[in-house]
Amino acid sequence: LDGASTWRSVREVILPLVSPGIAATALICVIFAWNEFFFAVSLTAVQAQTMPVYMVGFIAGQGLYWAKLCAAATMAALPVILAGWLAQNKLVRGLSFGAIK
């Protein structure tokens, strides 16, 4: 790949190497999210709802309340995004130390 562009290198070298890991991680995340939602719907009361169950409440017989649903999803994702942003240096350092032989 001498002389190839960055995007061609990513598409022909990096993507085939990481695609099985991404697929496995995506499958595990979907399974865990579905299990968490199922248990939350089955076991929680109205006073103690998890965020996914609370967000399903914006789906009504009259239709979707898109503005409220998007605002709730943003507020649910914001703490995770901030925590990842704050821990980014530590994560990169840990991943790079694992690559050193």
C-alpha distances in whole Angstrom, upper triangle without the diagonal:
4,6,5,9,10,11,9,7,11,11,9,9,12,14,15,15,18,20,22,23,24,26,28,29,29,32,33,34,35,38,39,39,41,43,44,45,47,49,50,51,53,55,55,58,58,59,56,53,49,47,45,49,50,47,48,52,50,50,54,56,56,52,49,50,46,47,49,46,43,45,46,42,41,44,43,39,40,41,38,35,37,37,34,33,36,34,31,31,32,30,27,29,29,26,24,27,26,23,25,25
4,6,9,11,13,11,9,13,14,12,12,15,17,18,19,21,23,25,26,27,29,31,31,32,35,36,37,38,41,42,42,44,47,47,48,50,52,53,54,56,58,58,61,61,61,58,55,51,49,48,51,52,50,51,54,53,53,56,58,58,54,52,52,49,49,51,48,45,47,48,44,43,46,45,41,41,42,40,37,39,39,35,35,37,35,32,32,33,31,28,29,31,27,25,28,28,24,25,26
4,7,9,12,10,10,13,14,13,14,16,18,19,20,22,24,27,28,27,30,32,32,33,36,37,37,39,42,42,43,45,47,47,48,51,53,53,54,57,58,58,61,60,61,58,55,51,49,48,51,52,49,50,54,52,52,55,57,57,53,50,51,47,48,49,47,44,46,47,43,42,45,44,40,41,42,39,36,38,39,35,34,36,35,32,32,34,32,28,30,32,28,27,30,29,26,27,29
4,7,8,6,6,10,11,10,11,13,15,16,18,19,21,24,25,24,26,29,29,30,32,34,34,35,38,39,39,41,44,44,45,47,49,49,51,53,55,55,57,57,58,55,52,48,45,44,48,49,46,47,50,49,48,52,54,53,49,47,47,44,44,46,44,41,43,44,40,39,42,41,37,38,39,36,34,36,36,33,32,35,34,30,30,32,30,27,29,30,27,25,29,28,25,27,28
4,6,5,6,9,10,11,12,13,14,17,18,19,20,24,24,23,25,28,28,28,31,33,32,34,37,38,37,40,42,42,43,46,47,47,49,51,53,52,55,55,55,52,49,46,43,42,45,46,43,44,47,46,46,49,51,51,47,44,44,41,41,43,41,38,39,41,37,36,39,38,34,35,36,34,31,33,34,30,29,32,31,27,28,30,28,25,27,29,26,25,28,28,25,27,29
4,5,5,6,9,10,10,10,12,15,16,16,18,21,21,20,23,26,25,25,28,30,29,31,34,35,34,37,39,39,40,43,44,44,46,48,49,49,52,51,52,49,46,42,40,39,42,43,40,41,45,43,43,47,49,48,45,42,42,38,39,40,38,35,37,37,34,33,35,35,31,31,33,30,27,29,30,26,25,28,27,24,24,27,24,21,24,25,22,21,25,25,22,24,26
4,5,5,6,9,10,10,10,13,15,15,16,19,20,18,21,24,23,23,26,28,27,28,32,32,32,34,37,37,38,40,42,42,43,46,47,47,50,49,50,47,44,40,38,36,40,41,38,39,42,40,40,44,46,45,42,39,39,36,36,38,35,32,34,35,32,31,34,33,29,30,32,29,26,29,30,26,25,28,28,24,25,27,25,22,25,26,23,23,26,26,23,26,28
4,5,5,6,8,9,10,12,14,15,16,19,20,19,21,24,24,24,27,29,29,30,33,34,34,36,38,39,39,42,44,44,45,48,49,49,52,52,52,49,46,43,40,39,42,43,40,41,44,43,43,46,48,48,44,41,42,38,39,41,38,35,38,38,35,34,37,36,32,33,35,32,30,32,33,29,28,32,31,27,28,30,27,24,27,28,25,24,28,27,24,26,28
4,5,5,6,7,9,11,12,13,14,18,18,18,20,23,23,23,26,28,28,29,32,33,33,35,38,38,39,41,43,43,45,47,48,49,51,51,52,49,46,42,40,39,42,43,40,42,45,44,43,47,49,49,45,42,43,39,40,42,39,36,38,39,35,34,37,36,32,33,34,31,29,31,31,27,27,30,29,25,26,27,25,22,24,25,22,21,24,23,20,23,24
4,6,6,5,6,9,10,10,11,15,15,15,17,20,20,20,23,24,24,26,28,29,30,32,34,34,35,38,39,40,41,44,45,45,48,48,48,45,42,39,36,35,38,39,37,38,41,40,40,43,45,46,42,39,39,36,37,38,35,33,35,35,31,31,33,32,28,29,31,28,25,28,28,24,24,27,26,22,23,25,22,20,22,23,19,19,23,22,19,22,24
4,6,6,5,7,10,11,11,14,15,14,16,19,20,19,22,24,24,25,28,29,29,31,34,34,35,37,39,40,41,43,45,45,48,48,48,46,42,39,36,35,38,39,36,37,41,39,39,42,44,44,41,38,39,35,37,38,35,33,35,35,32,31,34,33,29,31,32,29,27,30,30,26,26,30,28,25,26,28,25,23,26,26,22,22,26,24,22,25,27
4,6,6,7,9,11,11,14,16,16,17,20,21,21,23,26,26,27,29,31,31,33,35,36,37,39,41,42,43,45,47,47,50,50,51,48,45,41,39,37,41,42,40,40,44,43,42,46,47,48,44,41,42,39,40,42,39,36,38,39,35,35,37,36,32,34,35,32,30,33,33,29,29,32,31,27,28,29,26,24,27,27,23,23,26,24,22,24,26
4,6,6,7,9,11,13,14,15,17,19,20,21,23,24,25,27,29,30,31,33,35,36,37,39,40,41,43,45,46,46,50,50,51,47,44,41,39,37,41,42,40,40,44,43,43,46,48,49,45,42,43,40,41,42,39,37,39,39,35,34,37,35,32,33,34,31,29,31,31,27,28,30,28,25,26,27,24,21,24,24,20,20,22,21,18,21,22
4,6,5,6,8,11,12,12,14,16,17,18,20,22,22,24,26,27,28,30,32,32,34,36,37,38,40,42,43,43,46,47,47,44,41,37,35,34,37,39,36,37,41,40,40,44,46,46,42,40,40,37,38,39,36,34,35,35,32,31,33,32,28,29,30,27,25,28,27,23,24,27,25,21,22,23,20,18,21,20,17,17,20,18,16,19,21
4,5,5,6,9,10,10,11,14,15,15,17,19,20,21,23,25,25,27,29,30,31,33,35,36,37,39,40,41,44,44,45,42,39,35,33,31,35,36,34,35,38,37,37,41,43,43,39,37,37,34,36,37,33,31,33,33,29,29,32,30,27,28,29,26,24,27,27,23,24,27,25,22,24,25,21,20,22,22,18,19,22,20,18,22,23
4,6,5,8,10,10,11,14,15,16,17,20,21,22,24,25,26,28,30,31,32,34,36,37,38,40,41,42,45,46,47,44,40,37,35,33,36,38,36,36,40,39,39,42,44,45,41,39,40,37,38,39,36,34,36,36,32,32,35,32,29,31,32,28,27,30,30,26,27,30,28,25,27,27,23,22,25,24,20,21,23,21,19,22,23
4,6,7,8,10,11,13,14,16,17,19,20,22,23,24,26,28,29,30,32,34,35,36,38,39,41,41,45,45,46,43,40,36,35,33,36,38,36,37,40,40,40,43,45,46,43,40,41,38,39,40,36,34,36,36,32,32,34,32,29,31,31,27,26,29,28,24,26,28,26,23,24,24,21,19,22,21,17,18,20,18,16,19,20
4,6,5,6,9,10,11,12,14,16,16,18,20,21,22,24,26,27,28,30,32,33,34,36,37,38,41,42,42,39,36,33,31,29,33,35,32,33,37,37,36,40,42,43,39,37,37,35,36,36,33,31,33,32,28,28,31,28,25,27,27,24,23,25,25,21,22,25,23,20,22,22,18,17,20,19,15,16,19,17,15,19,20
4,5,5,6,9,10,10,12,14,15,16,18,20,21,22,24,26,27,28,30,31,33,34,36,37,40,40,41,38,35,32,30,28,31,33,31,31,35,35,34,38,40,40,37,34,35,33,34,35,31,30,32,31,27,28,30,28,25,27,28,24,23,26,26,22,24,27,25,22,24,24,21,20,23,22,18,20,22,20,19,23,24
4,5,5,6,9,10,11,12,14,15,17,18,20,21,23,24,26,27,29,30,32,33,34,36,39,40,41,38,35,31,30,28,31,33,31,31,35,35,35,38,40,41,38,35,37,34,36,36,32,31,33,32,28,29,31,29,26,28,29,25,25,28,27,23,26,28,26,24,26,25,21,21,24,22,19,21,23,20,19,23,24
4,5,5,6,8,10,11,12,14,15,16,18,20,21,22,24,26,27,28,30,32,33,34,37,38,39,35,32,29,28,26,29,31,30,30,34,34,34,37,39,41,37,35,36,33,35,34,31,30,31,30,27,27,29,26,23,26,26,22,22,25,23,20,22,25,22,20,22,22,18,18,20,18,15,18,20,17,16,20,21
4,6,5,6,9,10,10,12,14,15,16,18,20,21,22,24,26,27,28,30,31,32,35,36,37,33,30,27,25,23,27,29,27,27,31,31,31,34,36,37,34,31,32,30,31,31,28,26,28,27,23,24,26,23,20,23,23,20,19,22,21,18,21,23,21,19,22,21,18,18,21,19,16,19,21,19,19,22,24
4,5,5,6,9,10,11,12,14,15,17,18,20,21,23,24,26,27,29,30,31,34,35,36,33,30,27,25,23,26,28,26,26,30,30,29,33,35,36,33,30,32,29,31,31,28,26,29,28,24,25,27,24,22,25,25,22,22,25,24,21,24,26,24,23,25,25,21,22,24,23,20,22,24,22,22,25,27
4,5,5,6,9,10,11,12,14,15,17,18,20,21,23,24,26,27,28,30,33,34,35,32,29,26,25,23,26,28,27,27,30,31,30,34,36,37,34,32,33,31,33,32,29,28,30,28,25,26,27,24,22,25,25,21,22,25,24,21,24,26,24,23,25,24,20,21,24,21,19,22,23,20,21,25,26
4,5,5,6,9,10,11,12,14,15,16,18,20,21,22,24,26,27,27,31,32,33,29,26,23,22,20,23,26,24,25,28,29,28,32,34,36,33,30,31,29,30,30,26,25,27,25,22,23,24,21,19,21,21,18,18,21,20,17,20,22,20,19,22,21,17,19,21,19,17,20,22,19,20,24,25
4,6,5,6,9,10,10,12,14,15,16,18,20,21,22,24,26,26,29,30,31,28,25,22,20,18,21,23,22,22,25,26,25,29,31,32,29,26,28,26,27,27,23,22,24,23,19,21,22,19,17,20,21,17,18,21,20,18,21,23,22,21,24,23,19,21,24,22,20,23,25,22,23,27,29
4,5,5,6,9,10,11,12,14,15,16,18,20,21,23,24,25,29,30,31,28,25,22,21,18,21,24,22,22,26,26,25,29,31,33,29,27,29,27,29,28,25,24,26,24,21,23,25,21,20,23,23,20,21,24,23,21,24,26,24,24,27,26,22,24,26,24,22,25,27,24,25,29,30
4,5,5,6,9,10,11,12,14,15,17,18,20,21,22,23,27,28,29,26,23,20,20,18,20,23,22,22,25,26,26,29,32,34,31,28,29,28,30,28,25,25,26,24,21,23,24,20,19,22,22,18,20,23,21,19,23,25,23,22,25,24,21,22,25,22,21,24,25,23,24,28,29
4,5,5,6,8,10,10,12,14,15,16,18,20,21,22,25,26,27,23,21,17,16,14,17,20,19,19,22,23,23,27,29,31,28,25,26,24,26,25,21,21,23,20,17,19,20,17,15,18,18,15,16,20,18,17,20,22,20,20,24,23,19,21,24,22,20,24,25,23,25,28,30
4,6,5,6,9,10,11,12,14,15,16,18,20,21,24,25,26,23,20,17,16,13,16,19,17,17,21,21,21,24,26,28,25,23,24,23,25,24,20,20,22,20,17,19,20,17,16,20,20,17,19,22,21,20,23,25,24,24,27,26,23,25,28,26,24,27,29,27,28,32,34
4,6,5,6,9,10,11,12,14,15,16,18,19,23,24,26,23,20,17,17,14,16,19,19,18,22,23,22,25,28,30,27,25,26,25,27,26,22,23,25,22,19,22,23,19,19,22,22,19,21,24,23,22,25,27,25,26,29,28,24,27,29,27,25,29,30,28,29,33,34
4,5,5,6,9,10,11,12,14,15,16,17,21,22,23,20,17,14,15,13,15,18,17,17,21,22,22,25,28,30,28,25,26,25,27,25,22,22,23,21,18,20,21,17,17,20,19,16,19,22,20,19,23,24,23,24,27,25,22,25,27,25,24,27,29,26,28,32,33
4,5,5,6,9,10,10,12,14,15,16,19,20,21,18,15,12,12,9,12,14,14,14,17,19,19,22,25,27,24,21,22,21,23,21,18,18,20,17,15,17,18,14,14,17,17,15,17,20,19,19,22,24,23,23,27,26,23,26,28,26,25,29,30,28,30,33,35
4,5,5,6,9,10,11,12,14,15,18,19,21,18,15,13,13,10,11,15,14,13,17,18,18,21,23,25,23,21,22,22,24,22,19,20,22,19,16,20,20,17,17,21,21,18,21,24,23,22,26,28,26,27,31,29,27,29,32,30,28,32,33,31,33,37,38
4,5,5,6,8,10,11,12,14,17,19,20,17,15,13,14,11,12,16,16,15,18,20,20,23,25,28,26,24,25,25,27,24,21,23,24,21,19,22,22,18,19,22,22,19,22,25,24,23,27,28,27,28,31,30,27,30,32,30,29,32,33,31,33,37,38
4,6,5,6,9,10,10,11,15,16,17,14,12,9,10,9,10,13,14,14,16,19,19,22,24,27,25,23,23,23,24,22,19,20,21,18,16,19,19,15,16,19,18,17,20,22,21,21,25,26,25,26,29,28,26,29,31,28,28,32,33,31,33,36,38
4,6,5,6,9,10,10,13,14,16,13,10,8,9,6,7,10,11,10,13,15,15,18,21,23,21,19,20,20,22,19,16,18,19,16,15,18,18,14,16,19,19,18,21,23,22,23,26,27,27,28,31,30,28,31,33,31,31,34,36,34,36,39,41
4,5,5,6,8,10,13,15,17,15,12,11,12,10,9,13,14,12,15,17,17,19,21,24,22,21,22,23,25,22,19,21,23,19,18,22,21,18,20,23,23,21,24,27,26,26,29,31,30,31,35,33,31,34,36,34,33,37,38,36,38,41,43
4,5,5,6,8,11,14,15,13,11,10,13,11,10,13,15,14,16,19,19,21,24,26,25,23,24,25,27,24,21,23,24,20,20,23,22,18,20,23,22,21,24,27,25,26,29,30,29,31,34,33,31,34,36,33,33,37,38,36,38,41,43
4,5,5,5,9,11,12,9,7,6,9,8,7,10,12,12,13,16,17,19,22,24,23,21,22,22,24,21,18,20,21,17,17,20,19,16,18,21,20,19,23,25,24,25,28,29,28,30,33,32,30,33,35,33,33,37,38,36,39,42,44
4,6,6,8,10,12,10,8,9,11,9,6,10,12,10,11,15,15,16,19,21,20,19,20,21,23,20,18,20,21,18,18,21,20,17,20,23,23,22,25,27,27,28,30,32,31,33,36,35,33,36,39,37,36,40,41,39,42,45,47
4,6,9,11,14,12,11,11,14,13,10,13,15,14,15,18,18,19,21,24,24,23,24,25,27,24,21,24,25,21,21,25,24,21,23,26,25,25,28,30,29,30,33,34,34,35,39,37,35,38,40,38,38,42,42,41,43,46,48
4,7,10,12,10,9,10,14,13,11,14,16,15,16,20,20,21,24,27,26,25,25,27,28,25,23,25,25,22,22,25,23,20,23,26,25,24,28,29,28,29,33,33,33,35,38,36,34,38,40,37,37,41,42,40,43,46,47
4,7,8,6,6,8,11,12,9,11,14,14,14,17,18,20,22,25,24,23,23,24,25,22,20,23,23,19,20,23,21,18,21,23,22,23,26,27,26,28,31,32,31,34,37,35,34,37,39,37,37,41,42,40,43,46,48
4,5,5,7,10,13,14,10,11,15,14,13,17,18,19,21,24,24,23,22,24,25,21,20,23,23,19,21,24,22,19,23,25,24,25,28,29,28,30,33,34,34,36,39,38,37,40,42,40,40,44,45,44,46,49,51
4,6,6,10,12,13,10,9,13,13,11,14,16,16,19,21,21,20,20,22,22,19,18,21,20,17,19,22,20,18,22,24,23,24,27,28,28,30,33,33,34,36,39,38,37,40,42,41,41,45,46,45,47,50,53
4,6,10,12,14,12,10,14,15,13,16,18,19,22,24,24,22,21,23,23,19,19,22,20,17,19,22,19,18,21,23,22,23,26,27,27,29,31,32,32,35,38,37,36,39,41,40,41,44,45,44,47,50,52
4,7,10,12,10,9,13,14,13,16,19,20,23,25,25,23,22,23,23,19,19,21,20,16,18,20,18,16,19,21,19,21,24,24,24,26,29,29,29,32,35,34,33,36,38,36,37,41,41,41,43,46,48
4,7,8,6,6,10,11,10,13,15,17,20,22,22,19,19,20,20,17,15,18,17,13,15,17,15,13,16,18,18,18,22,23,22,24,27,27,28,30,33,32,31,34,36,35,35,39,40,39,41,44,47
4,6,5,6,9,10,11,14,16,18,22,23,22,19,19,19,19,16,14,16,16,12,12,15,13,10,13,15,15,15,18,20,19,21,24,24,25,27,30,29,27,31,33,31,32,35,36,35,38,41,43
4,5,5,6,9,10,12,14,17,20,22,20,17,16,16,16,13,11,13,12,8,8,11,10,7,10,13,12,13,16,17,17,19,21,22,23,25,28,28,26,29,32,30,30,34,35,34,37,40,42
4,5,5,6,9,10,12,15,18,20,18,15,15,15,16,13,10,12,13,9,9,12,12,9,11,14,15,14,17,19,19,20,23,24,25,26,29,29,27,30,32,31,31,34,36,35,36,40,42
4,5,5,7,10,11,13,16,18,17,15,15,16,17,14,12,14,15,11,12,15,14,12,15,17,18,18,20,22,23,24,26,28,28,29,33,32,30,33,36,34,34,38,39,38,40,43,46
4,5,5,8,10,12,16,17,16,14,13,14,14,11,9,12,12,9,10,13,12,10,14,16,17,17,20,21,22,24,26,27,28,29,33,33,31,34,36,35,35,39,40,39,41,44,47
4,5,6,8,11,15,16,14,11,10,11,12,9,6,9,10,7,7,11,11,9,12,15,16,17,18,21,22,23,24,26,27,28,32,32,30,33,35,35,34,37,39,38,40,43,46
4,5,6,9,12,14,12,10,10,11,13,11,8,12,13,10,11,14,15,13,15,18,20,20,21,24,25,25,28,30,30,31,35,35,33,35,38,37,36,40,41,40,42,45,48
4,5,7,11,12,11,10,9,12,13,10,9,13,13,11,12,16,15,14,17,20,21,22,24,26,27,28,30,31,32,33,37,37,35,38,41,40,39,42,44,43,45,48,51
4,6,10,10,9,6,6,8,9,7,6,10,11,9,11,14,14,14,17,19,21,22,23,25,27,27,29,31,32,33,37,37,35,38,41,40,39,42,45,44,45,48,51
4,7,8,6,5,7,9,11,10,8,12,14,12,13,17,17,17,19,22,24,24,25,27,29,29,31,33,34,35,39,39,37,39,42,41,40,44,46,45,46,49,52
4,5,5,6,8,11,13,12,11,15,16,15,17,20,20,20,22,25,27,27,29,31,32,33,35,37,38,39,42,43,41,43,46,45,44,47,50,48,50,53,56
4,5,8,10,14,16,15,15,18,20,19,20,23,24,24,26,28,31,31,32,34,36,36,38,40,41,42,46,46,44,46,49,48,47,50,53,51,53,56,59
4,7,9,12,14,14,14,17,19,19,20,23,24,24,26,28,31,31,32,34,36,37,38,40,42,42,46,46,44,46,50,49,48,51,53,52,53,57,60
4,7,9,12,12,12,14,16,17,17,20,22,22,23,26,28,29,29,32,33,34,35,38,39,39,43,43,41,43,46,46,45,48,50,49,50,54,56
4,6,9,9,8,11,13,13,14,16,18,18,20,22,25,25,25,28,30,30,31,34,35,35,39,40,38,39,43,42,41,44,47,46,47,50,53
4,6,6,6,9,10,11,12,14,16,16,18,20,23,24,24,26,28,29,30,32,34,34,38,39,37,39,42,42,41,44,46,45,47,50,53
4,6,5,6,8,10,10,12,14,15,16,18,21,22,21,24,26,26,27,30,31,31,35,36,34,36,39,39,38,41,44,43,44,47,50
4,5,5,6,9,10,11,12,14,15,16,20,21,20,22,25,26,26,28,30,30,34,35,34,35,39,39,38,41,43,43,44,47,50
4,6,5,6,9,10,11,12,14,15,18,19,20,21,24,25,25,27,29,30,34,35,33,35,38,38,38,40,43,42,44,47,50
4,5,5,6,9,10,10,12,14,17,18,18,20,22,23,24,26,28,28,32,33,31,33,36,36,35,38,40,40,41,44,47
4,5,5,6,9,10,10,12,15,16,16,18,20,21,21,24,26,26,29,30,29,30,34,34,33,36,38,38,39,42,45
4,5,5,6,9,10,11,14,15,15,16,19,20,20,23,25,25,29,30,29,30,33,34,33,36,38,38,39,43,46
4,5,5,6,9,10,12,14,14,16,18,19,20,22,24,25,28,29,28,30,33,32,32,35,37,37,39,42,45
4,5,5,6,8,11,12,12,14,16,17,18,20,22,22,26,27,25,27,30,30,29,32,34,34,35,39,42
4,5,5,6,9,10,10,12,14,15,16,18,20,20,24,25,23,25,28,28,28,31,33,33,34,37,41
4,6,5,7,10,10,11,13,15,16,17,19,20,24,24,24,26,29,29,29,31,33,33,35,38,41
4,6,7,8,10,11,12,14,15,17,18,19,23,23,22,24,27,27,27,30,32,31,33,36,39
4,6,5,6,9,10,11,12,14,16,16,20,21,19,21,24,24,24,27,29,28,30,33,36
4,5,5,6,9,10,10,12,14,15,19,19,19,21,23,24,24,26,28,29,30,33,36
4,5,5,6,9,10,10,12,14,17,17,17,20,22,22,22,25,27,27,29,32,35
4,5,5,6,9,10,10,12,15,15,14,17,19,19,19,22,24,24,26,29,32
4,5,5,6,9,10,10,14,15,14,16,18,19,19,21,23,24,25,28,31
4,5,5,6,9,10,13,14,14,16,18,19,19,22,24,24,26,28,32
4,5,5,6,8,11,11,11,14,16,16,17,20,21,22,24,26,29
4,5,5,6,9,10,9,11,14,14,14,17,19,19,21,23,27
4,6,5,8,10,10,11,14,15,15,17,19,20,22,24,28
4,6,7,9,10,12,13,14,16,17,19,20,22,24,27
4,6,5,6,9,10,11,12,14,16,17,19,21,24
4,5,5,6,9,10,11,12,14,16,17,19,22
4,5,5,6,9,10,11,12,14,16,17,21
4,6,5,6,9,10,11,12,15,16,19
4,5,5,6,9,10,11,13,15,18
4,5,5,6,9,10,11,13,16
4,6,5,6,9,10,11,15
4,6,5,6,9,10,14
4,6,5,7,9,13
4,5,5,7,10
4,5,5,9
4,6,8
4,6
4
